Amino acid sequence: MRIVYDGFKKGISIFWDDSILLILFNFVCFLSLLPALLFYSVTQSDPSVLASVVNTWLVLPFAFFIFALYHVLFDCRQDIVISIKSFLGYIRSTWKSALIFGVINIMVALLVGWNLRFYAQFDEAWAGIVQWVFLSISLVWAILQIIMLPMYPRLEEPSFKLALKNSTAIFARYLIPVLTLVVWTVLFVVLTVMFQALGMLFSFVFIAALGEGIIGEVVIVEQNAYPRSDPPE
């Protein structure tokens, strides 16, 4: 619980110290989702498989901006002065990692969606079990992605495989902090659906700030526990 408390405190401190710029970056992240949101609003009355695929791929630009946001928050934790220039610089320097992250997650989302749609055609009990299996796997996968995002700025040589490996270890060893982060994320997603203005101004940066706070505290605990080993890569 100490990790959760210190993580909350650090996350709030990070946001408070640079709130104006972080709100601006949050708004930019929201704007990157506008093509997907607009396309969805146009096609939701007559949804099709093709429309779902197109709409899912339209989310891809969001990955570039959310990666930059997490790197900026890591700078905030290190007491490095942030700016619009540094945010744009991270978009340029992390585009490859963001692209790989975005494409993999879009493919996973499409795979899960297609399988759920396919097995929903069957009334047998086994089909329902298969759907629950896919939902469970997708839930664990989503949790790992929430952990991975604040891990990327800490990697000397960023890679999806390495971030996933470290995130899996954190998930297994620090369940309460991770579940706290998940509950916080779900809470803000629900609030954003109910009050869209939250998404424009706060939701992404609040989720990211707490992720940076909690995962940062986990990394500190690991470094103190194994002082002779290298920090998580």
Number of C-alpha atoms within 10 A of each C-alpha: 9 9 19 21 14 16 24 21 14 20 25 16 17 24 22 11 12 15 15 12 15 27 19 16 26 24 20 17 25 20 17 19 16 14 14 20 15 11 15 18 10 12 13 11 8 7 11 11 11 9 15 17 16 14 18 17 15 19 18 20 19 20 24 23 26 23 26 25 28 24 25 25 28 23 16 20 19 10 11 11 11 15 14 13 9 16 22 15 14 19 20 13 14 19 18 14 16 25 17 14 20 19 15 13 18 18 14 15 16 16 14 17 18 14 15 19 13 12 16 14 9 11 9 10 8 11 16 15 12 15 19 13 13 16 16 12 12 17 12 12 15 16 18 22 18 19 25 23 24 27 26 24 22 17 14 10 10 16 17 14 9 17 24 19 15 17 24 18 11 20 17 11 12 13 11 14 23 24 14 17 26 19 12 15 21 13 13 20 18 11 15 17 11 11 12 13 13 18 22 19 20 22 23 25 25 23 21 28 28 27 30 29 28 27 27 22 21 21 16 15 13 16 15 12 10 11 10 8 10 9 15 17 16
